[in-house]
């Protein structure tokens, strides 16, 4: 009988804890969903695209320097 009563009390104490945990999880999930987050894969894709753009920019700058040099030599 005492064991049953003790078990019932523990279940009653445990329920608010579970409710609080569920409420906190829901609040945290809602907050995270509002954040503007991207995946690691998307960051990696953007990093690669930026590297390619920087490489192309360097190539174009080099071409421009060559053309400017050619113009200066013709003067």
C-alpha positions in Angstrom: 0.0 0.0 0.0 2.8 2.4 0.9 4.6 1.5 -2.2 1.6 2.2 -4.3 1.1 5.6 -2.6 4.7 6.4 -3.1 4.5 5.5 -6.8 1.4 7.7 -7.2 3.1 10.6 -5.6 6.2 10.2 -7.7 4.1 10.1 -10.9 2.3 13.3 -9.8 5.6 15.0 -9.2 7.1 13.7 -12.5 4.2 15.0 -14.6 4.8 18.8 -14.1 8.5 18.1 -14.9 7.5 16.5 -18.2 5.0 19.3 -19.0 7.7 21.9 -18.3 10.2 20.0 -20.5 7.7 19.8 -23.3 6.8 23.5 -23.1 10.4 24.5 -23.1 11.1 22.3 -26.1 8.2 23.8 -28.0 9.4 27.3 -27.1 13.0 26.6 -28.2 11.8 25.0 -31.4 9.7 28.0 -32.2 12.6 30.3 -31.5 15.0 28.3 -33.7 12.5 28.2 -36.5 12.4 32.0 -36.5 16.1 32.3 -36.9 17.5 32.7 -40.4 19.7 29.6 -40.3 21.4 27.7 -43.2 22.8 24.3 -43.4 26.5 23.5 -43.4 26.1 22.1 -46.9 24.7 25.5 -48.1 27.6 27.3 -46.4 30.1 25.0 -48.2 28.3 25.6 -51.5 28.5 29.3 -51.0 32.2 29.1 -50.0 33.0 27.2 -53.2 31.0 29.7 -55.4 32.8 32.6 -53.7 36.2 30.9 -54.4 35.3 30.5 -58.0 34.1 34.1 -58.3 37.4 35.3 -56.7 39.4 33.2 -59.1 37.5 34.6 -62.1 37.9 38.1 -60.7 41.7 37.6 -60.4 41.8 36.3 -64.0 39.8 39.3 -65.3 42.1 41.7 -63.3 45.1 40.1 -64.9 43.6 40.5 -68.3 42.8 44.1 -67.6 46.4 44.8 -66.5 47.7 43.2 -69.7 45.3 45.3 -71.8 46.3 48.5 -69.9 49.9 47.7 -70.5 49.3 47.2 -74.2 47.5 50.5 -74.4 50.4 52.3 -72.5 52.9 50.7 -74.9 51.0 52.0 -78.0 51.1 55.6 -76.8 
